[in-house]
């Protein structure tokens, strides 16, 4: 006999079918909220985009005054129009304001009136006046007595005291104007900030910063201070965009976006806060500071995740208000502290805001302290030369002033402090794909709520804190960007504007339907008043059936296996949620679970394999039963959280079956094993665990194949046998033995005696192998190792089949191809 071990080895070709995937509960987190849910909100729709709103709220009137181009509209609480006053176009017979004032107009001026200013007098009980100032007729103003049964505008312009070179009654700039009215000693003071260019500042001039008060005769204004205006050489190149103004007991503040250097058109943009005292609103008391909103990652996170410091330089919207107790404690401020909230974005050199937003909270007492220290630093001699700043309002000079003869004189000049005041982003740079365009901040209970409008028309409502703000609502108002024109309407509602629509938005969120599971619903913030109602989350008033705020029923979404052998002990796994209150990692003794299939087959719980979303139990069936329900009952006791699990869940499709073996293919193989055998029968794929035995030896590498109807197969690879002959075959499924009268026959091992030829062409040739017992195997593969020089490698392959009509000692014919590879 020739020994071919060094050259040829005949092996069995094991063509195993891929094993089906192991049954496991879904690892991907399920959807807990759906922010695509649409909510219907009360709204007022105007004919043109809304430019301004003013809220009048008292016991007798709940009105909103809406300014659009050429019209002022009064809207009631139900968002219905009460009355309107037309303010343009200039020259139109319908315009109620155009001919009230004897004012000269330029033929080339625009005729459509943008209502730049829309404000109520702070002494509303005495002076129920709505002030309106438009972009036409040189920015003059009117007032309307809103308590009148027939509101009519009245002129605030005295021709004798105004001229093209000096116009104290000209307030509004067509380039943008913001006004704050304060009540000072029974006098209403108008603090005005306006964007100007050379034309606006020269003819019927308007100033960048000014303060006026209405005349007692109610026909014009008195200029309290002449104010500040951008220097003539810069007016057409240096634009100041005033975004927001507000007042405290002592000061009025103006927030603006402008370039850092007025002489460089490509310098970076900055957010600046200007300040004037109410008691002495003089130009020399004007102060300004740069506000910065930053993201400063912790050193470890910066190094590990590649984060870097970010400066959000461009203010988009702001709100003046207070904080709730929780956020006040985190920020280290008192609840009575005046706070300025601002949403910022990264603004590039062209003035374009990027979709990277941040929120910063500025305690005004600390901002004022920073301003005062900055002025003190300016007026204190030192080695460092500090600029007084505001070089767009006044000639540049250093601190202390070269002409100053003392600290009092030094501080009696408008000053921009040299050091910016900054706070860090409360969102920790998480708002990377959103541009905030509107902001309101309210408080409820101990919470501080932030309400944000976005450039893609959405409203985001958030519980603010310094570690992880909680989004409790996120919904769409449409495809139009939300305007920074927004207002708190009442204690429980807000007003947001998108295009020509004004929406009344509940401060506690528009509803609860976006919470998809009972547990998320019942753990929503308490002020939302959410409860579970027939499979959906809703408020009590929206529920037409039983409304539950105390407990959740379990939910079964899937289970496996679908079948179990009668007489076996099958481990069944239920997938779902609410099997136990959230926060518990495993099933505890404080919860009672009852699982059964059909009427009487109970399943014993396996606590060590179970959790709030997976429930494992051991099922034993007594008789065959098709398509029965699996029922789960849960009763939870001694719960510390906001809700408990109570209730029943069902899912159909479970069966008890009787497995059997009907066929074994092939029914023979060599003693050295490795024969791939397929066992076919009824319900062999039932249960969870299955093993195949030939005599007392396990058949390895098994896979289960589903067949048609109740038929299925198990494929496995035989183990070696010590002798030839028949052996019994059995399958164990979940500790149930499935036997058969059919057997498997072990044959003698094949032996190779010769191979012809001993060489081959590179393009391939036929190869014949002869030996004994070659028919004891079913599929063969030829493997060989050629003797080749070092550095050369060959891919070799051969496939073959037994020649027809040959004996067990007959030849095997192969097609051989050898390819050289480098």
PyMOL commands that set and color helices and strands:
alter all, ss='L'
color gray80, all
select helices_A, chain A and resi 137-139+159-161+198-202+232-234+283-285+299-305+325-331+364-378+407-411+518-522+526-528+540-542+607-609+774-776
alter helices_A, ss='H'
color red, helices_A
select strands_A, chain A and resi 8-12+43-45+50-57+62-68+71-75+81-86+115-120+129-134+141-145+153-156+177-184+187-194+209-214+221-228+241-247+251-259+269-277+287-295+310-312+314-321+339-347+353-363+386-387+398-399+415-416+421-424+436-444+447-454+458-463+470-476+482-490+493-498+501-506+531-533+536-538+547-548+551-552+555-560+563-565+570-577+591-597+601-605+614-619+625-636+644-657+660-665+668-670+676-682+690-694+697-698+700-706+711-717+725-733+736-747+751-756+765-772+780-784+793-802+812-821
alter strands_A, ss='S'
color yellow, strands_A
deselect
rebuild
show_as cartoon
